[in-house]
């Protein structure tokens, strides 16, 4: 089993990619990882609100209309509309200061694309971790046991990062956690324009990384009021685990 791991800075954080394969060489995995790094840098150049030349910055400044943006930017725009609808507007990239900001969705979207690119290149077991937004494919190969097992993803206490409070086992899919882990209280409540106070931490597990990412952001806003979202058919197979902001407790769905 050939195994490669790469960590690199992008999007103001560190992306950690782990992949292995018994059908392609380490050199081929390295080439695929190099392509992933370039893809992620391209995502930053297109979607960053801190880069003056990015398409998102130009959209925010009214210098371009969405119809004139590249296909991938229009795709993310449409996914944001879907997530906004499914979250009863708790996830609303148009309600933030400065205009359209898809940051609460694009890392999950990009992580999924990275994972799928690696699978297409011959990797069999893939984990892409974009600062709490993870795309997982094929489980991991346990060398000692000689078998494939689900990836075990822990959710840590937002008040004590050394304490793991919950563990999810995922073979194929995505998981996203929003909270105050890296950037403090940074999520805006689109209903009030104030800092979101619905939850202290929110984790969503499901098939699509972009939707897990957006829903986790929305849960930070809506808290327990968000439970009704998951009665929608589009969210039937999504799991939720949320730490309340005002009580020393957690709740879950799925």
N, C-alpha and C positions, 0 to 999 in steps of 0.2 A: 504494500500500500504506500503510494507516494503522497506525502503530506507537505503542504505549504501554508504559511501564515504571514500576513502582511498588515502592518498598522501604518496609517498615514494621516497627516493633518488635512482637513478640508471642511468647509461649512462652519468654521469656527469651533470644530471639535476634532476628535480622533475617530476615524473609521477603522474597524478591526475586521479583517477577512480571514477566515479559516476554511481551507478546502483540502480534500484528499481524493485520490482515485487509484484504482488498480488497473485502469485501462489506458491511461495516458501518463507520460513521463513527468518528472518534476520540472523539466525544462518547459514542457508544454503548459503546465500549470502556472509557471512563472510568467510566461508570455501572456496568458489570460489575465493574470493579476495586474500586469502592467497596463493592459487595456482597461481594466476596471478603474485603476487610478486615474487614467486620462478621462474616462467617462465621468467620474465623480467631479473632477476639476471642471469639466465642461458644464455639468449641472450647476456648479457654483457660479460660473460665468454667466449662465442664463438666468438663474433664479435668485441670486443674492440681492438683498435690499441694500447692501453695503458697497456694491460695485456700480459705479455710475453708468457703465456701458451695458449692464445686464438688461435683458428684455423686461424683467419685472420692474426694475428702476424706471425704465422708459415708460412702461404702462402707468406706474404710479405718478409720474410727472406729466402724463398726458401727451407724451411725444410720439406715441404709437397706439393704434387700436389693436384689440386682441385679434381681429380678423387678419391683420398684417403680420402677426407673429409666426414663428416656426411651428410646425405641427406639434412638437413635444410641449411647447408652451400652451398651445390651445388645448392639448390633451389634459394637462394639469388643471387648467381653468375649468374644463368640463367636469373633471373629477371633484374639484372644489365645490362646484354647484351641486353635484350629487350628494356629497358629504353634508353640505349645508342643509339640504332638504331632509336627509335621513336623521339629522340631529336637531330638527326643529329650530334651526338657525343658531344653535349654541356654538357650532363651528361656523364662523363667518369671516373669511379672509378679506372681505371688502369693508368690514366694520372697524378695522384697526386704524390707528393714526398713520397718516401718510398714504392710505389707499391700499390696494390689493397686495396682500402678503401671504403666499402659500406655504410659508415655512412650517406650519403645523401639519402639512400633508406630504411635502415633497421629499423629505428624507425617507419615509416609508415607501414611497413610490420608487425612489432611486434604489433603495436596498433590494427591492424585489427584482428590478431590472438587472442589478449586479449579480444576484443569485442565479437568475435564469441564464445570463450570459456565461457564467462559469459552468453551469450544467451543459449548455450547448457546446462548450469547449472540451467537455469530457470529464469534468469533475463529477463525482458521485455523491459526495457528502459536503455540504456547504453551510457555513454560517457567516452572514454579513451583519455586523453590529454597528449601526450608525447612531451612537450615543442614546441607546434606549429603544431604538427602532430596529428590530431584527427580522431578517428574512432567512428562513431555514429550509434546507432541501436534503432529503435522503437520510436523515438521522446522522449519527456519527459512528465510525467503526471503532469498537472497543477491541483494541489489539489483544489485551489480556484474555478476554472472553472469546475472541474470534468471531464476534457477531456484531450486527448493526443494532444500535439502541437509539431511542429518541434523544434529541438534545434536551438537556435539563437547564432551564432558564430561571434564575432566581430573581425575585423582586425584593429590593432592600428597603429598609426603613428610611423614609426621607429625613428622619431626625437622627439616624445613626446608620451610616452607610456600611458598617461592618456587620450589621444584623440582617440576615435574610428572613423575610416574613412569609414568603410564599414561593413555591417552585412549580413551574409548568413544564410538562414533558411534551415536546413537539417534534414530530418527524418531518412533516412538510407543512409550511404555512408561515405565519408572521405573528409577531408580538410587539406591541408598542407600549411604552410607559411614559406618561407625562407627570411632571411634578416639579418640585423646587430643587432637584438634585444638582443641576449644573448652573442654572442661570437665576436661581431664586424665584421670587414671585414675578413672572413675566407674562403670563397669559391674560389677555384682556377679555372681560365679559362683554360680548357685543350688545347685550340688552341694556347695560348701564354705562359702558365706557370705562368702568373701573377695573381694578385687578380682580380676577376670578377667585371666588371663595367657596365654590361648590364642593371641592375635594382637596385633600392634601397630596394625594397621589392617585393616578388612575391607570390601570393596565387593561389592554384589550388584546385578545388572541383570536385570530381568524385566518381566512384564506388570503386576504389581500392586504399588503403592507400599507398602502396609501389610506385605506379605510380604517385600519387599526390605529394608525397615527392620528388621523382626523378625529375619530371617535374618542380617543384618549384625551385629546385637547378639549373636545366638547364636554366630556365628563368632568373635567376640572372646573368648568363653568356651571354645569347643571346639577352635579352631585346626584342624589338619589332620585331627583325628578327625571333623570335620564333613563330610568328603568323601563319606561314605556316605549322607548325607541326600539328595544330589542324584541318587541312583538311584531315588528315589520318583517315580511318574508325575506328581504335582502339581508337581514341580520340574524336569521334563524340559528346559524351555526357559530356565532361569535360568543366568546366568553368574556366576562368582565370581572375585575377585582379592584375594588376602590377603598382607599383609606379615607375616612371622614376627616374633615378639617377641624370640626368643633367637638368631636367626641373621640375617645380612645377606643375606636372600633373600626371594623371593615365590613363591607358587604360584597356579595358576588352574585353573578347570574351565569347560567350555562354550565 
